[in-house]
Amino acid sequence: MATRPLEDFIRALRDAEVRVSVAETLDAHRVVGLLGFQDRAVTKDALAVTLAKSADEKTRFDDVFERFFSRDLPAAPDDAAAETANDPVPAGATPESAADGDAGDAGDGRAPADLADMLMAGDQAGLAAAMEAAAAAVGVGDIRSFMQRGVLGRRMLDAMGLRELERRIAALDAAGEAAAAEALNAGRRQLLADGRAFVERQYELYGRAAGERLRDAYLETRALGRIDRHDMDRAQNLVRQMARKLVARHSRRQRRARRGRLDIRRTLRVNMAHDAVPFEVIWKQRKITRPKIVAVCDVSQSVATAARFLLMFLYQLRDVVDDVHAFAFSSHLMDVGAILDDHPIEEAIPQILAAVGFRPTDYGQALVDLTDHHLGVIDRRTTVIMLGDGRSNYGDPRIDRFRALHDRARRVVWLNTEPENFWGLGDSEMPRYRPFCHVARTCRSLADLERVIDDLLRVGRN
């Protein structure tokens, strides 16, 4: 039974972020060993049960399966397609191997005996087999960038014998056999189109996910204020992924803490009357306090993008955070919790920015508003997160009010979007605020933001 098509399919699933373990891979091989590839629907259902666990993975599985096991065989030059042109053929296998169970071997990369004869005869199965073998020989399945498509496509066709075909067309032209030359040239054009389509499918299966991961890695480290508008949706999805990862991590930590660990010494001690037979088991538990967070975000021109992502991050963490209060300001401070609660985050953020964003910054006035009207939301369990550059346009920074926050809250964390060597230059008041911060650090990227939030959730452990 074929193994290579299934191995390539599982690789495509993993590239699409469907987690497939070694045990599940072995189960999938047993399934294909029993069922083969003949009945498409049965094979799909059996592999889906074996390899896809969650609803999201089932959706990804369906998409990969359709792209991997469906393809049009190369057409004959006269466009007379056989009835089998749309039959499913697994990547890495010829039509015969899908039925017989023989893997599509890469071979030694040598061109078939006569590509021209296959084209003129409309030998779709032979062309498909030659294309699969040539693709394996030149490594089309290892494609990682859309920029490789043209180069790999040409290499694959050259391995099939394209150069010899072109020489034959030229020879027929020179001999005055125009009809035969045009027929072969039509086959060549169709072969070029089929080759491009083949490489495109390989890129969709194996290259696009790798490219997206590289793009995500780039966005994670890019300065928040420099994320391009056309990348904003991808960055927001990245924030959601990061938040889900943190929720999963800290939820597991909370479950382990509730379950506790066996306290061997106390268990032995209380069971001494039973000859140390542990009739009564004592568990050692750690208390994890779910943090309360008050986020105070500067949404002036220079910091608005960072504030957007912080608010998105915090409101994705409600499963592991007891309470989140959010405030935004340029000059006067506004409670934006109701807006965030009543609207999807994509709609809430523009409303907040329209209400209080992009105005001259006044940290002193914002601190007065917070301590005069909202001090009740801050207690000894509260972590106050200040997000901003600390530049107050030479106004009174009201250090006395900031010190009051420090004395009342459990922690004060200041996330500054500027490099630390800029703090104190010009109208920056960071050197005066910093003594009353438990943590003050630069936060310029999504990776920085994820690290800060992760640390914040860890502090909840006692």
Secondary structure as the mmCIF struct_conf table of DSSP 4:
data_model
#
loop_
_struct_conf.conf_type_id
_struct_conf.id
_struct_conf.beg_label_comp_id
_struct_conf.beg_label_asym_id
_struct_conf.beg_label_seq_id
_struct_conf.end_label_comp_id
_struct_conf.end_label_asym_id
_struct_conf.end_label_seq_id
HELX_RH_AL_P HELX_RH_AL_P1 ARG A 4 ASP A 15
TURN_TY1_P TURN_TY1_P1 ALA A 16 GLU A 17
HELX_RH_AL_P HELX_RH_AL_P2 VAL A 22 LEU A 35
BEND BEND1 PHE A 37 GLN A 38
HELX_RH_AL_P HELX_RH_AL_P3 ARG A 40 LEU A 51
BEND BEND2 SER A 54 SER A 54
HELX_RH_AL_P HELX_RH_AL_P4 ALA A 55 PHE A 69
HELX_LH_PP_P HELX_LH_PP_P1 ASP A 72 ALA A 76
TURN_TY1_P TURN_TY1_P2 PRO A 77 ASP A 78
HELX_RH_3T_P HELX_RH_3T_P1 GLU A 83 ASN A 86
BEND BEND3 ASP A 87 ASP A 87
TURN_TY1_P TURN_TY1_P3 ALA A 91 GLY A 92
BEND BEND4 ALA A 93 ALA A 93
HELX_RH_AL_P HELX_RH_AL_P5 PRO A 95 ASP A 100
TURN_TY1_P TURN_TY1_P4 GLY A 107 ASP A 108
HELX_LH_PP_P HELX_LH_PP_P2 ARG A 110 PRO A 112
BEND BEND5 ALA A 113 ALA A 113
HELX_RH_AL_P HELX_RH_AL_P6 LEU A 115 ALA A 121
TURN_TY1_P TURN_TY1_P5 GLY A 122 GLY A 122
HELX_RH_AL_P HELX_RH_AL_P7 GLN A 124 VAL A 138
TURN_TY1_P TURN_TY1_P6 GLY A 139 GLY A 139
HELX_RH_3T_P HELX_RH_3T_P2 VAL A 140 ASP A 142
HELX_RH_3T_P HELX_RH_3T_P3 PHE A 146 GLN A 148
HELX_RH_AL_P HELX_RH_AL_P8 ARG A 149 MET A 160
TURN_TY1_P TURN_TY1_P7 GLY A 161 GLY A 161
HELX_RH_AL_P HELX_RH_AL_P9 LEU A 162 ALA A 174
TURN_TY1_P TURN_TY1_P8 ALA A 175 GLY A 176
HELX_RH_AL_P HELX_RH_AL_P10 ALA A 178 GLN A 202
HELX_RH_PI_P HELX_RH_PI_P1 TYR A 203 GLY A 207
HELX_RH_AL_P HELX_RH_AL_P11 ARG A 208 THR A 221
BEND BEND6 ARG A 222 ARG A 222
HELX_RH_3T_P HELX_RH_3T_P4 LEU A 224 ARG A 226
HELX_RH_3T_P HELX_RH_3T_P5 ARG A 229 ASP A 231
HELX_RH_AL_P HELX_RH_AL_P12 MET A 232 ARG A 259
STRN STRN1 ARG A 261 LEU A 262
HELX_RH_AL_P HELX_RH_AL_P13 ILE A 264 VAL A 270
TURN_TY1_P TURN_TY1_P9 ASN A 271 ASN A 271
HELX_RH_3T_P HELX_RH_3T_P6 MET A 272 HIS A 274
TURN_TY1_P TURN_TY1_P10 ASP A 275 ALA A 276
BEND BEND7 PHE A 279 GLU A 280
STRN STRN2 TRP A 283 LYS A 284
STRN STRN3 ILE A 288 ILE A 288
HELX_LH_PP_P HELX_LH_PP_P3 THR A 289 PRO A 291
STRN STRN4 LYS A 292 ASP A 298
BEND BEND8 SER A 300 SER A 300
TURN_TY1_P TURN_TY1_P11 GLN A 301 VAL A 303
HELX_RH_AL_P HELX_RH_AL_P14 ALA A 304 TYR A 315
TURN_TY1_P TURN_TY1_P12 GLN A 316 GLN A 316
TURN_TY1_P TURN_TY1_P13 ARG A 318 VAL A 320
BEND BEND9 ASP A 322 ASP A 322
STRN STRN5 ASP A 323 PHE A 329
BEND BEND10 SER A 330 HIS A 332
STRN STRN6 LEU A 333 ASP A 335
HELX_RH_AL_P HELX_RH_AL_P15 GLY A 337 ASP A 342
BEND BEND11 HIS A 343 HIS A 343
HELX_RH_AL_P HELX_RH_AL_P16 ILE A 345 VAL A 356
BEND BEND12 PHE A 358 ARG A 359
HELX_RH_AL_P HELX_RH_AL_P17 TYR A 363 HIS A 373
BEND BEND13 HIS A 374 HIS A 374
HELX_RH_3T_P HELX_RH_3T_P7 LEU A 375 VAL A 377
TURN_TY1_P TURN_TY1_P14 ARG A 380 ARG A 381
STRN STRN7 THR A 382 LEU A 387
BEND BEND14 GLY A 388 GLY A 388
STRN STRN8 ARG A 391 ARG A 391
TURN_TY1_P TURN_TY1_P15 ASN A 393 TYR A 394
BEND BEND15 GLY A 395 GLY A 395
HELX_RH_AL_P HELX_RH_AL_P18 ILE A 399 ARG A 408
BEND BEND16 ALA A 409 ARG A 410
STRN STRN9 ARG A 411 ASN A 416
BEND BEND17 THR A 417 GLU A 418
HELX_RH_3T_P HELX_RH_3T_P8 GLU A 420 PHE A 422
TURN_TY1_P TURN_TY1_P16 TRP A 423 GLY A 424
BEND BEND18 LEU A 425 LEU A 425
TURN_TY1_P TURN_TY1_P17 GLY A 426 ASP A 427
STRN STRN10 SER A 428 SER A 428
HELX_RH_AL_P HELX_RH_AL_P19 MET A 430 TYR A 433
HELX_RH_3T_P HELX_RH_3T_P9 ARG A 434 PHE A 436
BEND BEND19 HIS A 438 HIS A 438
STRN STRN11 VAL A 439 THR A 442
BEND BEND20 SER A 445 SER A 445
HELX_RH_AL_P HELX_RH_AL_P20 LEU A 446 ARG A 458
TURN_TY1_P TURN_TY1_P18 VAL A 459 GLY A 460
STRN STRN12 ARG A 461 ARG A 461
#
